Amino acid sequence: MDVLHERCAALDIGKKNLKACVRTPSPSGRRSRRQEIRTFSTTTNALLELRDWLVAERVTLVVMEATGDYWRGAFYLLEDCLNVILVNAAHAKGLPGRKTDVADAAWLCQLGECGLLKASFVPPEPIRHLRDLTRYRSTLAGELAREAQRLEKELEDAGIKLSTVAPTSSGYPDGPCWRR
């Protein structure tokens, strides 16, 4: 396979730590590659150490799988100074090769340096913030409705039928106006 990215890195991220693999040209030969794998914690200080190491190695591409939300911290910290792509884990696993849990980072790095991975869309920072706020607002609205239902149930258990007394045509499709 032809190498498209001479200096490539890949991250296999877990909850507590991550494996980082860097593949660079070997000083001994033209076609051979040097590979180094290190383990970093997922704390901010450790991620800053990772960033410094990748910059020192002059990495031009960083590849990471999108598994859960664990990728976010590393992605957000690295995206300012490095070319980082997020790939779908199912896409990387679907490509031929001997991919095991131990060699995930090395396998991703080999696929990345040959240009065999398709980057997932990660929206720009302002859109990410807007999405987070919108999701949080939806969560709060749902919590408010659940609390109102709990209060109504407690009142009904105490013999107070508030929903029969309070107006139900409040303009809201799902109940009394006191719920809002």
Secondary structure, 3 states (H helix, E strand, C coil): CCCCCCCEEEEEECCCEEEEEEEEECCCCCCCEEEEEEEEECCHHHHHHHHHHHHHCCCCEEEEEECCCCHHHHHHHHCCCCCEEEEEHHHHHHCCCCCCCCCHHHHHHHHHHCCCCCECCCCCHHHHHHHHHHHHHHHHHHHHHHHHHHHHHHHHHCCCCHHHHCCCCCCCCCCCHHHC
